[in-house]
Amino acid sequence: MTTGVRRRMGVDERRQQLIGVALDLFSRRSPEDVS
């Protein structure tokens, strides 16, 4: 049971990390390039 919860948390953390990296890359780019 604990392993399952731990695993789920890891997935959420990974997802947040990926989103953070993506947002960082987008923020680095100029708004014109994004659109």
C-alpha positions, 0 to 999 in steps of 0.5 A: 500500500505504501509503495503504491502511494509513494509511486503515485507521488513520484509520478506527480512530482515528475509531472510537475517537474516536466511542466516546470521545465516546459514553462521555463523554456517557454518563458525564455522564448519571446512571446512572438516565437511562442505564438 
